[in-house]
């Protein structure tokens, strides 16, 4: 379980950016940590996109979700596949 907050709605844009920067110190080292980071990054950018109606933030959120999904698939493959 990560230490990233679940509810981002009450945070200001600068607070969200600070949390995202803090999440890289120390940088995630395992695939699982990186997947958690990309999930958090996607949620931060989705919050910014929704709040500010920012299409660039929407693209960053989509990219972070794709990175997270790629890592989760890689983790599952390393564990011997699916069902």
PyMOL Python script that loads the backbone (N, CA, C, O; Angstrom):
from pymol import cmd

cmd.read_pdbstr("""\
ATOM      1  N   UNK A   1       0.849  -1.177   0.000  1.00  0.00           N
ATOM      2  CA  UNK A   1       0.000   0.000   0.000  1.00  0.00           C
ATOM      3  C   UNK A   1       0.892   1.236   0.000  1.00  0.00           C
ATOM      4  O   UNK A   1       1.841   1.335   0.778  1.00  0.00           O
ATOM      5  N   UNK A   2       0.584   2.140  -0.851  1.00  0.00           N
ATOM      6  CA  UNK A   2       1.414   3.337  -0.963  1.00  0.00           C
ATOM      7  C   UNK A   2       1.008   4.385   0.063  1.00  0.00           C
ATOM      8  O   UNK A   2      -0.049   4.298   0.690  1.00  0.00           O
ATOM      9  N   UNK A   3       1.871   5.368   0.214  1.00  0.00           N
ATOM     10  CA  UNK A   3       1.592   6.483   1.114  1.00  0.00           C
ATOM     11  C   UNK A   3       0.936   7.642   0.381  1.00  0.00           C
ATOM     12  O   UNK A   3       0.727   8.703   0.970  1.00  0.00           O
ATOM     13  N   UNK A   4       0.608   7.459  -0.886  1.00  0.00           N
ATOM     14  CA  UNK A   4      -0.005   8.536  -1.657  1.00  0.00           C
ATOM     15  C   UNK A   4      -1.441   8.746  -1.185  1.00  0.00           C
ATOM     16  O   UNK A   4      -2.168   7.777  -0.968  1.00  0.00           O
ATOM     17  N   UNK A   5      -1.855  10.002  -1.025  1.00  0.00           N
ATOM     18  CA  UNK A   5      -3.228  10.256  -0.581  1.00  0.00           C
ATOM     19  C   UNK A   5      -4.239   9.805  -1.625  1.00  0.00           C
ATOM     20  O   UNK A   5      -3.988   9.915  -2.825  1.00  0.00           O
ATOM     21  N   UNK A   6      -5.382   9.297  -1.170  1.00  0.00           N
ATOM     22  CA  UNK A   6      -6.435   8.858  -2.089  1.00  0.00           C
ATOM     23  C   UNK A   6      -7.268  10.050  -2.560  1.00  0.00           C
ATOM     24  O   UNK A   6      -7.568  10.159  -3.748  1.00  0.00           O
ATOM     25  N   UNK A   7      -7.639  10.930  -1.657  1.00  0.00           N
ATOM     26  CA  UNK A   7      -8.509  12.054  -2.012  1.00  0.00           C
ATOM     27  C   UNK A   7      -7.651  13.282  -2.294  1.00  0.00           C
ATOM     28  O   UNK A   7      -7.006  13.829  -1.399  1.00  0.00           O
ATOM     29  N   UNK A   8      -7.657  13.700  -3.544  1.00  0.00           N
ATOM     30  CA  UNK A   8      -6.857  14.858  -3.951  1.00  0.00           C
ATOM     31  C   UNK A   8      -7.708  16.111  -4.130  1.00  0.00           C
ATOM     32  O   UNK A   8      -7.179  17.185  -4.415  1.00  0.00           O
ATOM     33  N   UNK A   9      -9.012  15.980  -3.964  1.00  0.00           N
ATOM     34  CA  UNK A   9      -9.926  17.071  -4.303  1.00  0.00           C
ATOM     35  C   UNK A   9      -9.726  18.327  -3.461  1.00  0.00           C
ATOM     36  O   UNK A   9      -9.987  19.430  -3.942  1.00  0.00           O
ATOM     37  N   UNK A  10      -9.276  18.190  -2.238  1.00  0.00           N
ATOM     38  CA  UNK A  10      -9.125  19.353  -1.375  1.00  0.00           C
ATOM     39  C   UNK A  10      -7.786  20.060  -1.487  1.00  0.00           C
ATOM     40  O   UNK A  10      -7.538  21.039  -0.785  1.00  0.00           O
ATOM     41  N   UNK A  11      -6.928  19.572  -2.361  1.00  0.00           N
ATOM     42  CA  UNK A  11      -5.590  20.152  -2.485  1.00  0.00           C
ATOM     43  C   UNK A  11      -5.539  21.179  -3.612  1.00  0.00           C
ATOM     44  O   UNK A  11      -6.196  21.029  -4.642  1.00  0.00           O
ATOM     45  N   UNK A  12      -4.752  22.213  -3.395  1.00  0.00           N
ATOM     46  CA  UNK A  12      -4.567  23.227  -4.435  1.00  0.00           C
ATOM     47  C   UNK A  12      -3.652  22.675  -5.523  1.00  0.00           C
ATOM     48  O   UNK A  12      -2.985  21.659  -5.327  1.00  0.00           O
ATOM     49  N   UNK A  13      -3.626  23.343  -6.656  1.00  0.00           N
ATOM     50  CA  UNK A  13      -2.739  22.923  -7.751  1.00  0.00           C
ATOM     51  C   UNK A  13      -1.278  22.897  -7.313  1.00  0.00           C
ATOM     52  O   UNK A  13      -0.582  21.925  -7.608  1.00  0.00           O
ATOM     53  N   UNK A  14      -0.780  23.933  -6.615  1.00  0.00           N
ATOM     54  CA  UNK A  14       0.612  23.864  -6.150  1.00  0.00           C
ATOM     55  C   UNK A  14       0.855  22.704  -5.175  1.00  0.00           C
ATOM     56  O   UNK A  14       1.922  22.091  -5.196  1.00  0.00           O
ATOM     57  N   UNK A  15      -0.125  22.404  -4.327  1.00  0.00           N
ATOM     58  CA  UNK A  15       0.030  21.277  -3.402  1.00  0.00           C
ATOM     59  C   UNK A  15       0.104  19.950  -4.163  1.00  0.00           C
ATOM     60  O   UNK A  15       0.872  19.059  -3.799  1.00  0.00           O
ATOM     61  N   UNK A  16      -0.698  19.830  -5.218  1.00  0.00           N
ATOM     62  CA  UNK A  16      -0.662  18.616  -6.033  1.00  0.00           C
ATOM     63  C   UNK A  16       0.698  18.442  -6.695  1.00  0.00           C
ATOM     64  O   UNK A  16       1.259  17.346  -6.709  1.00  0.00           O
ATOM     65  N   UNK A  17       1.218  19.528  -7.240  1.00  0.00           N
ATOM     66  CA  UNK A  17       2.526  19.467  -7.894  1.00  0.00           C
ATOM     67  C   UNK A  17       3.606  19.117  -6.875  1.00  0.00           C
ATOM     68  O   UNK A  17       4.499  18.324  -7.174  1.00  0.00           O
ATOM     69  N   UNK A  18       3.537  19.691  -5.688  1.00  0.00           N
ATOM     70  CA  UNK A  18       4.517  19.394  -4.640  1.00  0.00           C
ATOM     71  C   UNK A  18       4.462  17.912  -4.260  1.00  0.00           C
ATOM     72  O   UNK A  18       5.502  17.273  -4.101  1.00  0.00           O
ATOM     73  N   UNK A  19       3.253  17.366  -4.116  1.00  0.00           N
ATOM     74  CA  UNK A  19       3.120  15.942  -3.794  1.00  0.00           C
ATOM     75  C   UNK A  19       3.721  15.067  -4.891  1.00  0.00           C
ATOM     76  O   UNK A  19       4.379  14.065  -4.612  1.00  0.00           O
ATOM     77  N   UNK A  20       3.484  15.459  -6.137  1.00  0.00           N
ATOM     78  CA  UNK A  20       4.027  14.689  -7.255  1.00  0.00           C
ATOM     79  C   UNK A  20       5.552  14.727  -7.251  1.00  0.00           C
ATOM     80  O   UNK A  20       6.207  13.708  -7.472  1.00  0.00           O
ATOM     81  N   UNK A  21       6.107  15.901  -6.998  1.00  0.00           N
ATOM     82  CA  UNK A  21       7.568  16.011  -6.925  1.00  0.00           C
ATOM     83  C   UNK A  21       8.125  15.220  -5.742  1.00  0.00           C
ATOM     84  O   UNK A  21       9.157  14.560  -5.860  1.00  0.00           O
ATOM     85  N   UNK A  22       7.443  15.289  -4.616  1.00  0.00           N
ATOM     86  CA  UNK A  22       7.885  14.539  -3.435  1.00  0.00           C
ATOM     87  C   UNK A  22       7.844  13.031  -3.675  1.00  0.00           C
ATOM     88  O   UNK A  22       8.626  12.282  -3.089  1.00  0.00           O
ATOM     89  N   UNK A  23       6.933  12.592  -4.534  1.00  0.00           N
ATOM     90  CA  UNK A  23       6.792  11.159  -4.813  1.00  0.00           C
ATOM     91  C   UNK A  23       7.990  10.597  -5.562  1.00  0.00           C
ATOM     92  O   UNK A  23       8.140   9.379  -5.664  1.00  0.00           O
ATOM     93  N   UNK A  24       8.836  11.461  -6.082  1.00  0.00           N
ATOM     94  CA  UNK A  24      10.018  10.992  -6.813  1.00  0.00           C
ATOM     95  C   UNK A  24      11.279  11.019  -5.954  1.00  0.00           C
ATOM     96  O   UNK A  24      12.376  10.774  -6.457  1.00  0.00           O
ATOM     97  N   UNK A  25      11.134  11.313  -4.668  1.00  0.00           N
ATOM     98  CA  UNK A  25      12.281  11.395  -3.781  1.00  0.00           C
ATOM     99  C   UNK A  25      12.029  10.542  -2.539  1.00  0.00           C
ATOM    100  O   UNK A  25      11.289  10.971  -1.654  1.00  0.00           O
ATOM    101  N   UNK A  26      12.604   9.379  -2.446  1.00  0.00           N
ATOM    102  CA  UNK A  26      13.500   8.743  -3.415  1.00  0.00           C
ATOM    103  C   UNK A  26      12.696   8.201  -4.590  1.00  0.00           C
ATOM    104  O   UNK A  26      11.498   7.947  -4.462  1.00  0.00           O
ATOM    105  N   UNK A  27      13.343   8.027  -5.718  1.00  0.00           N
ATOM    106  CA  UNK A  27      12.622   7.534  -6.892  1.00  0.00           C
ATOM    107  C   UNK A  27      12.157   6.091  -6.685  1.00  0.00           C
ATOM    108  O   UNK A  27      12.826   5.307  -6.011  1.00  0.00           O
ATOM    109  N   UNK A  28      11.013   5.749  -7.265  1.00  0.00           N
ATOM    110  CA  UNK A  28      10.561   4.360  -7.162  1.00  0.00           C
ATOM    111  C   UNK A  28      11.565   3.433  -7.852  1.00  0.00           C
ATOM    112  O   UNK A  28      12.076   3.750  -8.926  1.00  0.00           O
ATOM    113  N   UNK A  29      11.841   2.293  -7.230  1.00  0.00           N
ATOM    114  CA  UNK A  29      12.887   1.417  -7.769  1.00  0.00           C
ATOM    115  C   UNK A  29      12.353   0.103  -8.327  1.00  0.00           C
ATOM    116  O   UNK A  29      12.945  -0.456  -9.251  1.00  0.00           O
ATOM    117  N   UNK A  30      11.259  -0.392  -7.791  1.00  0.00           N
ATOM    118  CA  UNK A  30      10.712  -1.655  -8.292  1.00  0.00           C
ATOM    119  C   UNK A  30       9.585  -1.369  -9.275  1.00  0.00           C
ATOM    120  O   UNK A  30       9.046  -0.264  -9.315  1.00  0.00           O
ATOM    121  N   UNK A  31       9.237  -2.380 -10.065  1.00  0.00           N
ATOM    122  CA  UNK A  31       8.115  -2.214 -10.992  1.00  0.00           C
ATOM    123  C   UNK A  31       6.824  -1.899 -10.235  1.00  0.00           C
ATOM    124  O   UNK A  31       6.024  -1.081 -10.689  1.00  0.00           O
ATOM    125  N   UNK A  32       6.619  -2.540  -9.090  1.00  0.00           N
ATOM    126  CA  UNK A  32       5.413  -2.283  -8.301  1.00  0.00           C
ATOM    127  C   UNK A  32       5.389  -0.839  -7.801  1.00  0.00           C
ATOM    128  O   UNK A  32       4.346  -0.186  -7.849  1.00  0.00           O
ATOM    129  N   UNK A  33       6.521  -0.340  -7.325  1.00  0.00           N
ATOM    130  CA  UNK A  33       6.591   1.057  -6.872  1.00  0.00           C
ATOM    131  C   UNK A  33       6.360   2.015  -8.032  1.00  0.00           C
ATOM    132  O   UNK A  33       5.690   3.037  -7.877  1.00  0.00           O
ATOM    133  N   UNK A  34       6.916   1.684  -9.194  1.00  0.00           N
ATOM    134  CA  UNK A  34       6.713   2.542 -10.365  1.00  0.00           C
ATOM    135  C   UNK A  34       5.246   2.531 -10.794  1.00  0.00           C
ATOM    136  O   UNK A  34       4.708   3.568 -11.178  1.00  0.00           O
ATOM    137  N   UNK A  35       4.599   1.371 -10.731  1.00  0.00           N
ATOM    138  CA  UNK A  35       3.175   1.295 -11.078  1.00  0.00           C
ATOM    139  C   UNK A  35       2.348   2.154 -10.124  1.00  0.00           C
ATOM    140  O   UNK A  35       1.442   2.868 -10.556  1.00  0.00           O
ATOM    141  N   UNK A  36       2.655   2.088  -8.833  1.00  0.00           N
ATOM    142  CA  UNK A  36       1.955   2.934  -7.856  1.00  0.00           C
ATOM    143  C   UNK A  36       2.200   4.410  -8.144  1.00  0.00           C
ATOM    144  O   UNK A  36       1.281   5.224  -8.056  1.00  0.00           O
ATOM    145  N   UNK A  37       3.437   4.752  -8.488  1.00  0.00           N
ATOM    146  CA  UNK A  37       3.754   6.141  -8.802  1.00  0.00           C
ATOM    147  C   UNK A  37       2.954   6.613 -10.019  1.00  0.00           C
ATOM    148  O   UNK A  37       2.371   7.697  -9.995  1.00  0.00           O
ATOM    149  N   UNK A  38       2.923   5.802 -11.085  1.00  0.00           N
ATOM    150  CA  UNK A  38       2.193   6.214 -12.281  1.00  0.00           C
ATOM    151  C   UNK A  38       0.695   6.300 -12.022  1.00  0.00           C
ATOM    152  O   UNK A  38       0.012   7.130 -12.624  1.00  0.00           O
ATOM    153  N   UNK A  39       0.172   5.453 -11.132  1.00  0.00           N
ATOM    154  CA  UNK A  39      -1.234   5.565 -10.753  1.00  0.00           C
ATOM    155  C   UNK A  39      -1.475   6.903 -10.057  1.00  0.00           C
ATOM    156  O   UNK A  39      -2.441   7.605 -10.357  1.00  0.00           O
ATOM    157  N   UNK A  40      -0.591   7.247  -9.131  1.00  0.00           N
ATOM    158  CA  UNK A  40      -0.712   8.527  -8.427  1.00  0.00           C
ATOM    159  C   UNK A  40      -0.568   9.698  -9.398  1.00  0.00           C
ATOM    160  O   UNK A  40      -1.333  10.660  -9.337  1.00  0.00           O
ATOM    161  N   UNK A  41       0.412   9.610 -10.289  1.00  0.00           N
ATOM    162  CA  UNK A  41       0.625  10.670 -11.278  1.00  0.00           C
ATOM    163  C   UNK A  41      -0.623  10.852 -12.137  1.00  0.00           C
ATOM    164  O   UNK A  41      -1.020  11.982 -12.422  1.00  0.00           O
ATOM    165  N   UNK A  42      -1.238   9.757 -12.548  1.00  0.00           N
ATOM    166  CA  UNK A  42      -2.462   9.837 -13.352  1.00  0.00           C
ATOM    167  C   UNK A  42      -3.572  10.537 -12.573  1.00  0.00           C
ATOM    168  O   UNK A  42      -4.301  11.361 -13.127  1.00  0.00           O
ATOM    169  N   UNK A  43      -3.698  10.207 -11.287  1.00  0.00           N
ATOM    170  CA  UNK A  43      -4.743  10.844 -10.482  1.00  0.00           C
ATOM    171  C   UNK A  43      -4.479  12.330 -10.282  1.00  0.00           C
ATOM    172  O   UNK A  43      -5.413  13.133 -10.296  1.00  0.00           O
ATOM    173  N   UNK A  44      -3.213  12.705 -10.095  1.00  0.00           N
ATOM    174  CA  UNK A  44      -2.867  14.123  -9.947  1.00  0.00           C
ATOM    175  C   UNK A  44      -3.231  14.882 -11.218  1.00  0.00           C
ATOM    176  O   UNK A  44      -3.899  15.914 -11.158  1.00  0.00           O
ATOM    177  N   UNK A  45      -2.793  14.371 -12.369  1.00  0.00           N
ATOM    178  CA  UNK A  45      -3.067  15.082 -13.616  1.00  0.00           C
ATOM    179  C   UNK A  45      -4.547  15.053 -13.981  1.00  0.00           C
ATOM    180  O   UNK A  45      -5.051  16.011 -14.568  1.00  0.00           O
ATOM    181  N   UNK A  46      -5.249  13.979 -13.647  1.00  0.00           N
ATOM    182  CA  UNK A  46      -6.691  13.946 -13.895  1.00  0.00           C
ATOM    183  C   UNK A  46      -7.399  14.998 -13.045  1.00  0.00           C
ATOM    184  O   UNK A  46      -8.338  15.649 -13.504  1.00  0.00           O
ATOM    185  N   UNK A  47      -6.947  15.158 -11.813  1.00  0.00           N
ATOM    186  CA  UNK A  47      -7.520  16.194 -10.943  1.00  0.00           C
ATOM    187  C   UNK A  47      -7.260  17.579 -11.518  1.00  0.00           C
ATOM    188  O   UNK A  47      -8.162  18.415 -11.566  1.00  0.00           O
ATOM    189  N   UNK A  48      -6.035  17.820 -11.950  1.00  0.00           N
ATOM    190  CA  UNK A  48      -5.702  19.117 -12.557  1.00  0.00           C
ATOM    191  C   UNK A  48      -6.491  19.340 -13.845  1.00  0.00           C
ATOM    192  O   UNK A  48      -6.963  20.448 -14.100  1.00  0.00           O
ATOM    193  N   UNK A  49      -6.633  18.302 -14.650  1.00  0.00           N
ATOM    194  CA  UNK A  49      -7.370  18.424 -15.914  1.00  0.00           C
ATOM    195  C   UNK A  49      -8.824  18.773 -15.653  1.00  0.00           C
ATOM    196  O   UNK A  49      -9.396  19.633 -16.323  1.00  0.00           O
ATOM    197  N   UNK A  50      -9.417  18.101 -14.677  1.00  0.00           N
ATOM    198  CA  UNK A  50     -10.822  18.359 -14.362  1.00  0.00           C
ATOM    199  C   UNK A  50     -11.011  19.756 -13.777  1.00  0.00           C
ATOM    200  O   UNK A  50     -11.923  20.487 -14.165  1.00  0.00           O
ATOM    201  N   UNK A  51     -10.155  20.107 -12.860  1.00  0.00           N
ATOM    202  CA  UNK A  51     -10.276  21.386 -12.163  1.00  0.00           C
ATOM    203  C   UNK A  51     -10.037  22.569 -13.100  1.00  0.00           C
ATOM    204  O   UNK A  51     -10.775  23.554 -13.065  1.00  0.00           O
ATOM    205  N   UNK A  52      -9.014  22.468 -13.927  1.00  0.00           N
ATOM    206  CA  UNK A  52      -8.607  23.597 -14.768  1.00  0.00           C
ATOM    207  C   UNK A  52      -9.054  23.463 -16.218  1.00  0.00           C
ATOM    208  O   UNK A  52      -8.740  24.314 -17.051  1.00  0.00           O
ATOM    209  N   UNK A  53      -9.797  22.380 -16.523  1.00  0.00           N
ATOM    210  CA  UNK A  53     -10.195  22.095 -17.906  1.00  0.00           C
ATOM    211  C   UNK A  53      -8.980  22.199 -18.825  1.00  0.00           C
ATOM    212  O   UNK A  53      -8.997  22.910 -19.830  1.00  0.00           O
ATOM    213  N   UNK A  54      -7.941  21.479 -18.458  1.00  0.00           N
ATOM    214  CA  UNK A  54      -6.645  21.558 -19.119  1.00  0.00           C
ATOM    215  C   UNK A  54      -6.421  20.314 -19.979  1.00  0.00           C
ATOM    216  O   UNK A  54      -6.211  19.227 -19.441  1.00  0.00           O
ATOM    217  N   UNK A  55      -6.461  20.456 -21.315  1.00  0.00           N
ATOM    218  CA  UNK A  55      -6.278  19.279 -22.176  1.00  0.00           C
ATOM    219  C   UNK A  55      -4.880  18.666 -22.073  1.00  0.00           C
ATOM    220  O   UNK A  55      -4.729  17.456 -22.241  1.00  0.00           O
ATOM    221  N   UNK A  56      -3.872  19.468 -21.804  1.00  0.00           N
ATOM    222  CA  UNK A  56      -2.517  18.919 -21.650  1.00  0.00           C
ATOM    223  C   UNK A  56      -2.460  18.014 -20.421  1.00  0.00           C
ATOM    224  O   UNK A  56      -1.850  16.946 -20.467  1.00  0.00           O
ATOM    225  N   UNK A  57      -3.084  18.427 -19.339  1.00  0.00           N
ATOM    226  CA  UNK A  57      -3.112  17.597 -18.132  1.00  0.00           C
ATOM    227  C   UNK A  57      -3.866  16.296 -18.397  1.00  0.00           C
ATOM    228  O   UNK A  57      -3.506  15.251 -17.854  1.00  0.00           O
ATOM    229  N   UNK A  58      -4.902  16.350 -19.222  1.00  0.00           N
ATOM    230  CA  UNK A  58      -5.628  15.130 -19.601  1.00  0.00           C
ATOM    231  C   UNK A  58      -4.721  14.166 -20.351  1.00  0.00           C
ATOM    232  O   UNK A  58      -4.765  12.959 -20.113  1.00  0.00           O
ATOM    233  N   UNK A  59      -3.911  14.682 -21.243  1.00  0.00           N
ATOM    234  CA  UNK A  59      -2.975  13.835 -21.991  1.00  0.00           C
ATOM    235  C   UNK A  59      -1.928  13.224 -21.061  1.00  0.00           C
ATOM    236  O   UNK A  59      -1.587  12.049 -21.193  1.00  0.00           O
ATOM    237  N   UNK A  60      -1.422  14.021 -20.122  1.00  0.00           N
ATOM    238  CA  UNK A  60      -0.444  13.496 -19.161  1.00  0.00           C
ATOM    239  C   UNK A  60      -1.065  12.402 -18.293  1.00  0.00           C
ATOM    240  O   UNK A  60      -0.413  11.403 -17.990  1.00  0.00           O
ATOM    241  N   UNK A  61      -2.322  12.592 -17.894  1.00  0.00           N
ATOM    242  CA  UNK A  61      -3.011  11.570 -17.098  1.00  0.00           C
ATOM    243  C   UNK A  61      -3.163  10.281 -17.900  1.00  0.00           C
ATOM    244  O   UNK A  61      -2.938   9.191 -17.375  1.00  0.00           O
ATOM    245  N   UNK A  62      -3.542  10.404 -19.165  1.00  0.00           N
ATOM    246  CA  UNK A  62      -3.705   9.218 -20.013  1.00  0.00           C
ATOM    247  C   UNK A  62      -2.378   8.490 -20.192  1.00  0.00           C
ATOM    248  O   UNK A  62      -2.327   7.261 -20.154  1.00  0.00           O
ATOM    249  N   UNK A  63      -1.324   9.240 -20.383  1.00  0.00           N
ATOM    250  CA  UNK A  63      -0.002   8.624 -20.552  1.00  0.00           C
ATOM    251  C   UNK A  63       0.437   7.902 -19.272  1.00  0.00           C
ATOM    252  O   UNK A  63       0.992   6.805 -19.331  1.00  0.00           O
ATOM    253  N   UNK A  64       0.187   8.521 -18.130  1.00  0.00           N
ATOM    254  CA  UNK A  64       0.549   7.889 -16.857  1.00  0.00           C
ATOM    255  C   UNK A  64      -0.259   6.607 -16.640  1.00  0.00           C
ATOM    256  O   UNK A  64       0.276   5.616 -16.143  1.00  0.00           O
ATOM    257  N   UNK A  65      -1.548   6.622 -17.012  1.00  0.00           N
ATOM    258  CA  UNK A  65      -2.356   5.403 -16.900  1.00  0.00           C
ATOM    259  C   UNK A  65      -1.808   4.303 -17.808  1.00  0.00           C
ATOM    260  O   UNK A  65      -1.752   3.137 -17.417  1.00  0.00           O
ATOM    261  N   UNK A  66      -1.404   4.681 -19.022  1.00  0.00           N
ATOM    262  CA  UNK A  66      -0.829   3.700 -19.953  1.00  0.00           C
ATOM    263  C   UNK A  66       0.471   3.125 -19.389  1.00  0.00           C
ATOM    264  O   UNK A  66       0.711   1.922 -19.488  1.00  0.00           O
ATOM    265  N   UNK A  67       1.300   3.973 -18.802  1.00  0.00           N
ATOM    266  CA  UNK A  67       2.549   3.500 -18.186  1.00  0.00           C
ATOM    267  C   UNK A  67       2.254   2.555 -17.026  1.00  0.00           C
ATOM    268  O   UNK A  67       2.909   1.524 -16.870  1.00  0.00           O
ATOM    269  N   UNK A  68       1.262   2.916 -16.213  1.00  0.00           N
ATOM    270  CA  UNK A  68       0.869   2.057 -15.086  1.00  0.00           C
ATOM    271  C   UNK A  68       0.384   0.698 -15.594  1.00  0.00           C
ATOM    272  O   UNK A  68       0.786  -0.346 -15.082  1.00  0.00           O
ATOM    273  N   UNK A  69      -0.480   0.726 -16.602  1.00  0.00           N
ATOM    274  CA  UNK A  69      -1.026  -0.524 -17.136  1.00  0.00           C
ATOM    275  C   UNK A  69       0.068  -1.402 -17.743  1.00  0.00           C
ATOM    276  O   UNK A  69       0.045  -2.623 -17.591  1.00  0.00           O
ATOM    277  N   UNK A  70       1.019  -0.779 -18.426  1.00  0.00           N
ATOM    278  CA  UNK A  70       2.139  -1.526 -19.005  1.00  0.00           C
ATOM    279  C   UNK A  70       2.945  -2.214 -17.904  1.00  0.00           C
ATOM    280  O   UNK A  70       3.310  -3.383 -18.032  1.00  0.00           O
ATOM    281  N   UNK A  71       3.217  -1.486 -16.828  1.00  0.00           N
ATOM    282  CA  UNK A  71       3.979  -2.065 -15.721  1.00  0.00           C
ATOM    283  C   UNK A  71       3.201  -3.175 -15.022  1.00  0.00           C
ATOM    284  O   UNK A  71       3.778  -4.202 -14.666  1.00  0.00           O
ATOM    285  N   UNK A  72       1.907  -2.980 -14.824  1.00  0.00           N
ATOM    286  CA  UNK A  72       1.104  -4.019 -14.180  1.00  0.00           C
ATOM    287  C   UNK A  72       1.066  -5.284 -15.031  1.00  0.00           C
ATOM    288  O   UNK A  72       1.118  -6.395 -14.503  1.00  0.00           O
ATOM    289  N   UNK A  73       0.975  -5.116 -16.337  1.00  0.00           N
ATOM    290  CA  UNK A  73       1.008  -6.266 -17.244  1.00  0.00           C
ATOM    291  C   UNK A  73       2.356  -6.975 -17.169  1.00  0.00           C
ATOM    292  O   UNK A  73       2.426  -8.204 -17.165  1.00  0.00           O
ATOM    293  N   UNK A  74       3.405  -6.198 -17.112  1.00  0.00           N
ATOM    294  CA  UNK A  74       4.756  -6.756 -17.002  1.00  0.00           C
ATOM    295  C   UNK A  74       4.915  -7.535 -15.697  1.00  0.00           C
ATOM    296  O   UNK A  74       5.509  -8.613 -15.684  1.00  0.00           O
ATOM    297  N   UNK A  75       4.389  -6.996 -14.611  1.00  0.00           N
ATOM    298  CA  UNK A  75       4.456  -7.675 -13.308  1.00  0.00           C
ATOM    299  C   UNK A  75       3.695  -8.996 -13.376  1.00  0.00           C
ATOM    300  O   UNK A  75       4.177 -10.022 -12.896  1.00  0.00           O
ATOM    301  N   UNK A  76       2.517  -8.967 -13.969  1.00  0.00           N
ATOM    302  CA  UNK A  76       1.724 -10.193 -14.077  1.00  0.00           C
ATOM    303  C   UNK A  76       2.437 -11.239 -14.931  1.00  0.00           C
ATOM    304  O   UNK A  76       2.433 -12.424 -14.598  1.00  0.00           O
ATOM    305  N   UNK A  77       3.041 -10.805 -16.018  1.00  0.00           N
ATOM    306  CA  UNK A  77       3.793 -11.734 -16.870  1.00  0.00           C
ATOM    307  C   UNK A  77       4.947 -12.372 -16.102  1.00  0.00           C
ATOM    308  O   UNK A  77       5.218 -13.562 -16.265  1.00  0.00           O
ATOM    309  N   UNK A  78       5.622 -11.594 -15.272  1.00  0.00           N
ATOM    310  CA  UNK A  78       6.749 -12.113 -14.490  1.00  0.00           C
ATOM    311  C   UNK A  78       6.290 -13.120 -13.440  1.00  0.00           C
ATOM    312  O   UNK A  78       7.047 -14.002 -13.034  1.00  0.00           O
ATOM    313  N   UNK A  79       5.053 -12.975 -13.013  1.00  0.00           N
ATOM    314  CA  UNK A  79       4.509 -13.890 -11.995  1.00  0.00           C
ATOM    315  C   UNK A  79       3.894 -15.141 -12.618  1.00  0.00           C
ATOM    316  O   UNK A  79       3.345 -15.984 -11.909  1.00  0.00           O
ATOM    317  N   UNK A  80       3.985 -15.261 -13.916  1.00  0.00           N
ATOM    318  CA  UNK A  80       3.487 -16.477 -14.551  1.00  0.00           C
ATOM    319  C   UNK A  80       2.154 -16.316 -15.248  1.00  0.00           C
ATOM    320  O   UNK A  80       1.481 -17.308 -15.529  1.00  0.00           O
ATOM    321  N   UNK A  81       1.767 -15.108 -15.526  1.00  0.00           N
ATOM    322  CA  UNK A  81       0.552 -14.891 -16.304  1.00  0.00           C
ATOM    323  C   UNK A  81      -0.677 -14.710 -15.452  1.00  0.00           C
ATOM    324  O   UNK A  81      -0.619 -14.495 -14.242  1.00  0.00           O
ATOM    325  N   UNK A  82      -1.775 -14.806 -16.135  1.00  0.00           N
ATOM    326  CA  UNK A  82      -3.067 -14.478 -15.536  1.00  0.00           C
ATOM    327  C   UNK A  82      -3.704 -15.610 -14.767  1.00  0.00           C
ATOM    328  O   UNK A  82      -3.111 -16.161 -13.839  1.00  0.00           O
ATOM    329  N   UNK A  83      -4.876 -15.941 -15.148  1.00  0.00           N
ATOM    330  CA  UNK A  83      -5.752 -16.828 -14.420  1.00  0.00           C
ATOM    331  C   UNK A  83      -5.186 -18.191 -14.390  1.00  0.00           C
ATOM    332  O   UNK A  83      -5.788 -19.096 -13.813  1.00  0.00           O
TER     333      UNK A  83
END
""", "prot")
cmd.dss("prot")
cmd.show_as("cartoon", "prot")
cmd.util.cbc("prot")
cmd.orient("prot")
